[in-house]
Amino acid sequence: MLDFARYVAGLILVLGLLAGFAYILRRGYAQGLLPGFPGQGSVRRMRLVESLMIDPRRRVVIVEVDETEHVVLLGVAGETLLDSRASPPKAPEFEPDMPDSDPASSDGEGVY
């Protein structure tokens, strides 16, 4: 009976360790510690810009890698690079001009 209790305790310990490890990986605490998990300060070099389904077996994707966009046809027979070109310049972020609403900087009258 003592052996059975030891086996059950060992099984619970191993399952608990696996669950804890899975929790750490899912929450992102292992970023930068394990190969394949980018660090929090790392910059992504590749991103999917757009994807278009041509038919049930083929898809065209635009992938941006290091300021270069690649147009790739994906199908059951393989992948085909259709075009590569420099990425278009990024649009500047819009920042609206807000009036100064600090009452201390006004001429003594409150803002209503």
N, C-alpha and C positions, 0 to 999 in steps of 0.2 A: 504494500500500500504506500510505503514511503517513496518507492521508486516512481509510482504513478504520479504522486504529488510533485515530485521534482520535475518530471517531464512536462506536466501542465504548467508549472511555474516557469520553466524554460521557454515553453511555447508562448506564454503570455509576454515574457520579457522580449523575445525576438519580434513578435508582432507589434509590441509597443515601440521598439526601436525603429521598425520599418515605418510605422505610422508617423513617428516624430521626424524621420528623415524626409518622408513625403511632404509633411507640413512645411518643413524648412525650405524645400525646393519650390513648393507652390507659392509661398509667400514672398519669395525673392531674396531670402536672407543669404543665399549661397552665391549671389552675383559677385563675380571677380575671384571667387575662391576655387571654383571648379572649372576645368576646361570646357568650353562650349557655353558657359554662362557669362555674358558680358558684364563688366563692372558697371557701377552706377554712373561713373563719369565717362564711360566710353561712348564714342560717337559711332553711330551706325553708318556703314558705308554703302549699304544696298537697301533699296526700298521698292515696293511694287507701286507704280504710278497708276496704272489702269489695266483692266482686264476686260476682254470682249469675247463672248461665246460666239463662234462662227456657226457651228453645228454641234450635234451631240458628241462628236468625236474630236473636234478641233477648237482651239482657243488661241487668241492673239493677246499677248501681254506686253506691257511696256515696263521695263525694269530700269531703274536709275542706279548706276554704280559710279562713284567718284566723278560726279559732274558729267557723266555720259549716259545717254538714254539708249537702250537696246530694245528693238522691237523683235519679239520672238514668237514664232508659230509653234504651239505645242499640239501634238497629235499622238495617236496610238503608234505610229511608225517611228516617232522620234521628235526631236526639236530642230527647228530651222531658224537661223538668225536672218531676219529680213532686212534690218537696217540698224545702223549705229550713228548717232550724232551727238553733238554737245547739248547739254541740257539748256532749256531756255532760262533766262535770268529770273530770279525769284522776285515776285511782286513785293514792294515794301509794305510793311504792316501799317494799317490805318490808325492814326492817333488823332482823335478829334481835339480841336482847340477848345478848352474849357475856360470860361471866364473865372477870374479870381473870386472865389466866394468866401474868402477869409474875412470875417467882420473886423478883425484887428487891423487889417491893412486898408480898410475903406476910410472915408472921411468922417467917421464918427456916427454915421447913420447905419442902422441895422439893415440887413437884407431881409425883405419880407416876401 
